[in-house]
Amino acid sequence: MSGKRGNGEGSIYPYESGFAAYVWVTTPEGNRKRKYVYGKTREETYDKWIKLHAEAKQGPVVTSSPTRAHYLARWVKEVVDPT
């Protein structure tokens, strides 16, 4: 590999002990945010980057996970209370 990035691959770069990449995505709220993917090798990161691009083209992408408090509150409401 020559060390140069391919056309349109400017968002894939060396990071800590591997590689990182980002894609600008639209969130369900309508905001634009960067979503990152990481991998040990450049090829692994590139595959994840391509998947994220495809996901972003299909529609809004969730960029954060619920907090433990939100998860537990929903779990109690939907799982524990009905039983």
N, C-alpha and C positions, 0 to 999 in steps of 0.2 A: 504494500500500500504506500502511496506517495506522500501521505500525510495531509493532502489537500481535501477539502470538503467537496462533495458533489454539488451540482446546481440545485439550489433551494434547500440545502442541508446546513444552513448557517446556525441553526438552533441546536445542533448536536455538538457537544464539546467535552473535553476531558474534565473529570470532576472527581475529587478525592481518590478512591481506589478503583475507578471505572470511568463511566461516561454518563452524561446527563443530556436531556433534550427537553424542549418545551414546545407547546402549541398554544396559540391563542384560541380560547373556546368561549362560547356564550353560555352563561349559567342559566338555570331555570328562571331566575329573577330578571333576566334580560341584560345583565352586566357582562362585560368582557374581562376575562382573567387568563393568566398564564397557568397551564397545568403542566407539571413536570413528570417525566419518567426517567428511571435510572436503570443501569445495567452494568455488569462486570466487563462485557466486551462491547465494542462499537456496533457489531452486527446485532447483538441482543437488543441494544438500545435502539438501533434503527428499526427493528421489527416492532418494538413497542411504540415507537414514534409514528410509524405508518398506521398502526391500529388506532392510535389516538386521533390522527388526522381524519381517518375514515369515520370515527365516532363523532367528531366535531362537525363534519359535513352533513351528518344525518339529523342533527338537531342539538338542543341544549344538553350540556354535559354537567353532571354533578361534580363539584370541585372540592367538597369537604365531606368528612364523615360526621355523623351525629356524635355529640359528646356522650359520655357515659351517663350523665344525669338525664339527658333527653331519651336515650335508649331505655334506661330503666323505667322512666315514667311511662313511656309507650308500652313497654312490656307488662307493667303492672296493670295498665288500663285495658290492654287487649288480650292478655293471656291469663293473668291471675284473677281479675275481677269476674270474668264470665264463668269461671269454674268455681 
